[in-house]
Each structure stands twice: as structure tokens, then as C-alpha cells.
């Protein structure tokens, strides 16, 4: 599970085979990059949970050179307007959810940990 402030941007990516493709890449505040996975998203009260694949990256001739890793992640995308609209009216609280994940940590065998 990944939690951070991020933005998506369509970028020209140089693939390992030398081809160049335009892809939408999610940039996290920690400078990590993620490409949207093939699985479908799941709706949530405050947004959606979307599968992504973590990328390794570097800049080569002003192009983003990215390679998909084997690390699949689920990113919960929350719209700010929904937080102010629904906070206190639903059983789910995104702030408590993140706090609980940080408290529990990544060493629980039956729970998904938090990466960012």
C-alpha cells in the first residue's frame, strides 16, 4: 500500500529495447515512479484503489528511461473534495487508516504494509 502526495504526467519513456513510448506515469513525492497496472481499479468511499507497478528510472538524452520491476503495489487515490464532504459522515476515516498502517508497520504476516 502506498500513501503519498503525487501527480500523474504523460512522459516519453525509453524502454529497454530502445523503443520510445508515451505513457502516463505516477510521480510520488519521494521521486519513485509507478506505471498503472493491467488489473482493474476498486472503488472506495473517498476515491479508488488502483494497481501499479513500481519503475526503476534514470534520465538518458532528456528521456525518462524506465524499467518495470517485479514490485506490484496498490495505490489508494483519494480526492480532497471527498474528504471534506464525507469526513465524519462515514465509518471509514482515511486519516485513521493511514495512522493505523503506520502504527502496525510492515512486519505483520496477515496485513499489507505501507511503502510510502
mmCIF file of the C-alpha atoms, coordinates in Angstrom:
data_MODEL
# 
_entry.id   MODEL 
# 
loop_
_atom_site.group_PDB 
_atom_site.id 
_atom_site.type_symbol 
_atom_site.label_atom_id 
_atom_site.label_alt_id 
_atom_site.label_comp_id 
_atom_site.label_asym_id 
_atom_site.label_entity_id 
_atom_site.label_seq_id 
_atom_site.pdbx_PDB_ins_code 
_atom_site.Cartn_x 
_atom_site.Cartn_y 
_atom_site.Cartn_z 
_atom_site.occupancy 
_atom_site.B_iso_or_equiv 
_atom_site.pdbx_formal_charge 
_atom_site.auth_seq_id 
_atom_site.auth_comp_id 
_atom_site.auth_asym_id 
_atom_site.auth_atom_id 
_atom_site.pdbx_PDB_model_num 
ATOM 1   C CA . UNK A 1 1   ? 0.000   0.000   0.000   1.00 0.00 ? 1   UNK A CA 1 
ATOM 2   C CA . UNK A 1 2   ? 1.414   3.383   -0.964  1.00 0.00 ? 2   UNK A CA 1 
ATOM 3   C CA . UNK A 1 3   ? 0.394   6.684   0.640   1.00 0.00 ? 3   UNK A CA 1 
ATOM 4   C CA . UNK A 1 4   ? 1.836   9.969   -0.609  1.00 0.00 ? 4   UNK A CA 1 
ATOM 5   C CA . UNK A 1 5   ? 1.189   13.177  -2.454  1.00 0.00 ? 5   UNK A CA 1 
ATOM 6   C CA . UNK A 1 6   ? 1.655   12.519  -6.140  1.00 0.00 ? 6   UNK A CA 1 
ATOM 7   C CA . UNK A 1 7   ? 0.778   13.604  -9.643  1.00 0.00 ? 7   UNK A CA 1 
ATOM 8   C CA . UNK A 1 8   ? 0.467   11.833  -12.965 1.00 0.00 ? 8   UNK A CA 1 
ATOM 9   C CA . UNK A 1 9   ? 2.117   13.068  -16.099 1.00 0.00 ? 9   UNK A CA 1 
ATOM 10  C CA . UNK A 1 10  ? 2.328   11.661  -19.593 1.00 0.00 ? 10  UNK A CA 1 
ATOM 11  C CA . UNK A 1 11  ? 6.005   11.142  -20.343 1.00 0.00 ? 11  UNK A CA 1 
ATOM 12  C CA . UNK A 1 12  ? 8.096   9.838   -23.200 1.00 0.00 ? 12  UNK A CA 1 
ATOM 13  C CA . UNK A 1 13  ? 9.724   6.701   -21.889 1.00 0.00 ? 13  UNK A CA 1 
ATOM 14  C CA . UNK A 1 14  ? 12.703  4.956   -23.428 1.00 0.00 ? 14  UNK A CA 1 
ATOM 15  C CA . UNK A 1 15  ? 12.173  1.217   -22.990 1.00 0.00 ? 15  UNK A CA 1 
ATOM 16  C CA . UNK A 1 16  ? 14.933  -1.367  -22.505 1.00 0.00 ? 16  UNK A CA 1 
ATOM 17  C CA . UNK A 1 17  ? 14.719  -2.378  -26.175 1.00 0.00 ? 17  UNK A CA 1 
ATOM 18  C CA . UNK A 1 18  ? 15.322  1.243   -27.277 1.00 0.00 ? 18  UNK A CA 1 
ATOM 19  C CA . UNK A 1 19  ? 11.735  1.972   -28.335 1.00 0.00 ? 19  UNK A CA 1 
ATOM 20  C CA . UNK A 1 20  ? 10.131  5.187   -27.118 1.00 0.00 ? 20  UNK A CA 1 
ATOM 21  C CA . UNK A 1 21  ? 6.539   5.186   -25.856 1.00 0.00 ? 21  UNK A CA 1 
ATOM 22  C CA . UNK A 1 22  ? 4.272   7.797   -24.307 1.00 0.00 ? 22  UNK A CA 1 
ATOM 23  C CA . UNK A 1 23  ? 2.877   6.534   -21.005 1.00 0.00 ? 23  UNK A CA 1 
ATOM 24  C CA . UNK A 1 24  ? 1.105   8.014   -18.033 1.00 0.00 ? 24  UNK A CA 1 
ATOM 25  C CA . UNK A 1 25  ? 3.460   7.753   -15.067 1.00 0.00 ? 25  UNK A CA 1 
ATOM 26  C CA . UNK A 1 26  ? 2.650   8.471   -11.432 1.00 0.00 ? 26  UNK A CA 1 
ATOM 27  C CA . UNK A 1 27  ? 5.373   10.534  -9.713  1.00 0.00 ? 27  UNK A CA 1 
ATOM 28  C CA . UNK A 1 28  ? 5.480   10.305  -5.918  1.00 0.00 ? 28  UNK A CA 1 
ATOM 29  C CA . UNK A 1 29  ? 6.847   12.930  -3.557  1.00 0.00 ? 29  UNK A CA 1 
ATOM 30  C CA . UNK A 1 30  ? 9.713   10.523  -2.774  1.00 0.00 ? 30  UNK A CA 1 
ATOM 31  C CA . UNK A 1 31  ? 10.705  10.584  -6.504  1.00 0.00 ? 31  UNK A CA 1 
ATOM 32  C CA . UNK A 1 32  ? 9.536   6.994   -7.046  1.00 0.00 ? 32  UNK A CA 1 
ATOM 33  C CA . UNK A 1 33  ? 7.755   6.275   -10.328 1.00 0.00 ? 33  UNK A CA 1 
ATOM 34  C CA . UNK A 1 34  ? 4.811   3.949   -10.925 1.00 0.00 ? 34  UNK A CA 1 
ATOM 35  C CA . UNK A 1 35  ? 3.070   2.735   -14.081 1.00 0.00 ? 35  UNK A CA 1 
ATOM 36  C CA . UNK A 1 36  ? -0.609  1.795   -13.983 1.00 0.00 ? 36  UNK A CA 1 
ATOM 37  C CA . UNK A 1 37  ? -1.109  -1.965  -13.867 1.00 0.00 ? 37  UNK A CA 1 
ATOM 38  C CA . UNK A 1 38  ? -3.421  -4.048  -16.024 1.00 0.00 ? 38  UNK A CA 1 
ATOM 39  C CA . UNK A 1 39  ? -5.815  -5.103  -13.244 1.00 0.00 ? 39  UNK A CA 1 
ATOM 40  C CA . UNK A 1 40  ? -8.983  -3.131  -12.679 1.00 0.00 ? 40  UNK A CA 1 
ATOM 41  C CA . UNK A 1 41  ? -9.401  -0.469  -10.025 1.00 0.00 ? 41  UNK A CA 1 
ATOM 42  C CA . UNK A 1 42  ? -11.648 -0.893  -6.980  1.00 0.00 ? 42  UNK A CA 1 
ATOM 43  C CA . UNK A 1 43  ? -13.918 1.896   -5.784  1.00 0.00 ? 43  UNK A CA 1 
ATOM 44  C CA . UNK A 1 44  ? -13.657 3.208   -2.220  1.00 0.00 ? 44  UNK A CA 1 
ATOM 45  C CA . UNK A 1 45  ? -15.671 5.793   -0.285  1.00 0.00 ? 45  UNK A CA 1 
ATOM 46  C CA . UNK A 1 46  ? -13.079 8.539   -0.689  1.00 0.00 ? 46  UNK A CA 1 
ATOM 47  C CA . UNK A 1 47  ? -11.670 7.535   -4.075  1.00 0.00 ? 47  UNK A CA 1 
ATOM 48  C CA . UNK A 1 48  ? -10.308 4.333   -5.569  1.00 0.00 ? 48  UNK A CA 1 
ATOM 49  C CA . UNK A 1 49  ? -7.610  1.687   -5.152  1.00 0.00 ? 49  UNK A CA 1 
ATOM 50  C CA . UNK A 1 50  ? -5.561  1.231   -8.321  1.00 0.00 ? 50  UNK A CA 1 
ATOM 51  C CA . UNK A 1 51  ? -2.888  -1.383  -9.106  1.00 0.00 ? 51  UNK A CA 1 
ATOM 52  C CA . UNK A 1 52  ? 0.509   -0.001  -10.176 1.00 0.00 ? 52  UNK A CA 1 
ATOM 53  C CA . UNK A 1 53  ? 3.948   -1.408  -10.975 1.00 0.00 ? 53  UNK A CA 1 
ATOM 54  C CA . UNK A 1 54  ? 6.996   0.310   -9.497  1.00 0.00 ? 54  UNK A CA 1 
ATOM 55  C CA . UNK A 1 55  ? 9.537   1.508   -12.063 1.00 0.00 ? 55  UNK A CA 1 
ATOM 56  C CA . UNK A 1 56  ? 13.271  1.969   -11.827 1.00 0.00 ? 56  UNK A CA 1 
ATOM 57  C CA . UNK A 1 57  ? 14.331  5.042   -13.733 1.00 0.00 ? 57  UNK A CA 1 
ATOM 58  C CA . UNK A 1 58  ? 17.039  7.332   -14.974 1.00 0.00 ? 58  UNK A CA 1 
ATOM 59  C CA . UNK A 1 59  ? 17.361  10.168  -17.468 1.00 0.00 ? 59  UNK A CA 1 
ATOM 60  C CA . UNK A 1 60  ? 19.018  9.401   -20.812 1.00 0.00 ? 60  UNK A CA 1 
ATOM 61  C CA . UNK A 1 61  ? 19.174  12.063  -23.564 1.00 0.00 ? 61  UNK A CA 1 
ATOM 62  C CA . UNK A 1 62  ? 16.408  14.041  -21.802 1.00 0.00 ? 62  UNK A CA 1 
ATOM 63  C CA . UNK A 1 63  ? 14.096  10.994  -21.950 1.00 0.00 ? 63  UNK A CA 1 
ATOM 64  C CA . UNK A 1 64  ? 12.866  9.103   -18.947 1.00 0.00 ? 64  UNK A CA 1 
ATOM 65  C CA . UNK A 1 65  ? 14.411  5.631   -19.113 1.00 0.00 ? 65  UNK A CA 1 
ATOM 66  C CA . UNK A 1 66  ? 12.170  3.336   -17.102 1.00 0.00 ? 66  UNK A CA 1 
ATOM 67  C CA . UNK A 1 67  ? 12.172  -0.380  -16.412 1.00 0.00 ? 67  UNK A CA 1 
ATOM 68  C CA . UNK A 1 68  ? 9.296   -2.201  -14.762 1.00 0.00 ? 68  UNK A CA 1 
ATOM 69  C CA . UNK A 1 69  ? 10.246  -4.015  -11.593 1.00 0.00 ? 69  UNK A CA 1 
ATOM 70  C CA . UNK A 1 70  ? 8.502   -7.102  -10.236 1.00 0.00 ? 70  UNK A CA 1 
ATOM 71  C CA . UNK A 1 71  ? 7.066   -4.982  -7.405  1.00 0.00 ? 71  UNK A CA 1 
ATOM 72  C CA . UNK A 1 72  ? 3.293   -4.653  -7.704  1.00 0.00 ? 72  UNK A CA 1 
ATOM 73  C CA . UNK A 1 73  ? 1.628   -2.110  -5.430  1.00 0.00 ? 73  UNK A CA 1 
ATOM 74  C CA . UNK A 1 74  ? -1.901  -0.929  -4.691  1.00 0.00 ? 74  UNK A CA 1 
ATOM 75  C CA . UNK A 1 75  ? -2.270  2.834   -4.518  1.00 0.00 ? 75  UNK A CA 1 
ATOM 76  C CA . UNK A 1 76  ? -5.281  4.375   -2.840  1.00 0.00 ? 76  UNK A CA 1 
ATOM 77  C CA . UNK A 1 77  ? -6.137  7.593   -4.649  1.00 0.00 ? 77  UNK A CA 1 
ATOM 78  C CA . UNK A 1 78  ? -8.234  9.932   -2.515  1.00 0.00 ? 78  UNK A CA 1 
ATOM 79  C CA . UNK A 1 79  ? -9.896  13.076  -3.841  1.00 0.00 ? 79  UNK A CA 1 
ATOM 80  C CA . UNK A 1 80  ? -9.501  16.012  -1.451  1.00 0.00 ? 80  UNK A CA 1 
ATOM 81  C CA . UNK A 1 81  ? -13.018 17.291  -2.036  1.00 0.00 ? 81  UNK A CA 1 
ATOM 82  C CA . UNK A 1 82  ? -14.460 13.929  -0.921  1.00 0.00 ? 82  UNK A CA 1 
ATOM 83  C CA . UNK A 1 83  ? -12.573 14.114  2.380   1.00 0.00 ? 83  UNK A CA 1 
ATOM 84  C CA . UNK A 1 84  ? -14.101 17.471  3.271   1.00 0.00 ? 84  UNK A CA 1 
ATOM 85  C CA . UNK A 1 85  ? -17.524 16.331  2.018   1.00 0.00 ? 85  UNK A CA 1 
ATOM 86  C CA . UNK A 1 86  ? -17.710 12.938  3.771   1.00 0.00 ? 86  UNK A CA 1 
ATOM 87  C CA . UNK A 1 87  ? -15.410 13.177  6.814   1.00 0.00 ? 87  UNK A CA 1 
ATOM 88  C CA . UNK A 1 88  ? -17.404 12.397  9.925   1.00 0.00 ? 88  UNK A CA 1 
ATOM 89  C CA . UNK A 1 89  ? -20.374 11.023  7.985   1.00 0.00 ? 89  UNK A CA 1 
ATOM 90  C CA . UNK A 1 90  ? -18.880 7.619   7.088   1.00 0.00 ? 90  UNK A CA 1 
ATOM 91  C CA . UNK A 1 91  ? -17.415 4.815   9.200   1.00 0.00 ? 91  UNK A CA 1 
ATOM 92  C CA . UNK A 1 92  ? -14.231 4.969   7.120   1.00 0.00 ? 92  UNK A CA 1 
ATOM 93  C CA . UNK A 1 93  ? -11.702 7.681   8.034   1.00 0.00 ? 93  UNK A CA 1 
ATOM 94  C CA . UNK A 1 94  ? -8.675  7.980   5.718   1.00 0.00 ? 94  UNK A CA 1 
ATOM 95  C CA . UNK A 1 95  ? -6.572  9.743   8.367   1.00 0.00 ? 95  UNK A CA 1 
ATOM 96  C CA . UNK A 1 96  ? -7.162  6.996   10.929  1.00 0.00 ? 96  UNK A CA 1 
ATOM 97  C CA . UNK A 1 97  ? -6.482  4.365   8.255   1.00 0.00 ? 97  UNK A CA 1 
ATOM 98  C CA . UNK A 1 98  ? -3.046  5.817   7.467   1.00 0.00 ? 98  UNK A CA 1 
ATOM 99  C CA . UNK A 1 99  ? -2.262  6.272   11.165  1.00 0.00 ? 99  UNK A CA 1 
ATOM 100 C CA . UNK A 1 100 ? -3.171  2.651   11.870  1.00 0.00 ? 100 UNK A CA 1 
ATOM 101 C CA . UNK A 1 101 ? -0.995  1.408   8.999   1.00 0.00 ? 101 UNK A CA 1 
ATOM 102 C CA . UNK A 1 102 ? 1.957   3.431   10.265  1.00 0.00 ? 102 UNK A CA 1 
ATOM 103 C CA . UNK A 1 103 ? 1.432   2.102   13.797  1.00 0.00 ? 103 UNK A CA 1 
ATOM 104 C CA . UNK A 1 104 ? 1.101   -1.542  12.704  1.00 0.00 ? 104 UNK A CA 1 
ATOM 105 C CA . UNK A 1 105 ? 4.102   -1.377  10.366  1.00 0.00 ? 105 UNK A CA 1 
ATOM 106 C CA . UNK A 1 106 ? 5.186   -3.787  7.632   1.00 0.00 ? 106 UNK A CA 1 
ATOM 107 C CA . UNK A 1 107 ? 6.024   -6.871  9.686   1.00 0.00 ? 107 UNK A CA 1 
ATOM 108 C CA . UNK A 1 108 ? 2.521   -8.319  10.070  1.00 0.00 ? 108 UNK A CA 1 
ATOM 109 C CA . UNK A 1 109 ? 2.116   -11.564 8.084   1.00 0.00 ? 109 UNK A CA 1 
ATOM 110 C CA . UNK A 1 110 ? -1.623  -11.101 7.500   1.00 0.00 ? 110 UNK A CA 1 
ATOM 111 C CA . UNK A 1 111 ? -1.690  -7.395  6.596   1.00 0.00 ? 111 UNK A CA 1 
ATOM 112 C CA . UNK A 1 112 ? -0.427  -5.356  3.679   1.00 0.00 ? 112 UNK A CA 1 
ATOM 113 C CA . UNK A 1 113 ? 2.287   -2.924  4.741   1.00 0.00 ? 113 UNK A CA 1 
ATOM 114 C CA . UNK A 1 114 ? 2.802   0.683   3.755   1.00 0.00 ? 114 UNK A CA 1 
ATOM 115 C CA . UNK A 1 115 ? 5.629   1.569   1.355   1.00 0.00 ? 115 UNK A CA 1 
ATOM 116 C CA . UNK A 1 116 ? 5.440   5.364   1.311   1.00 0.00 ? 116 UNK A CA 1 
# 
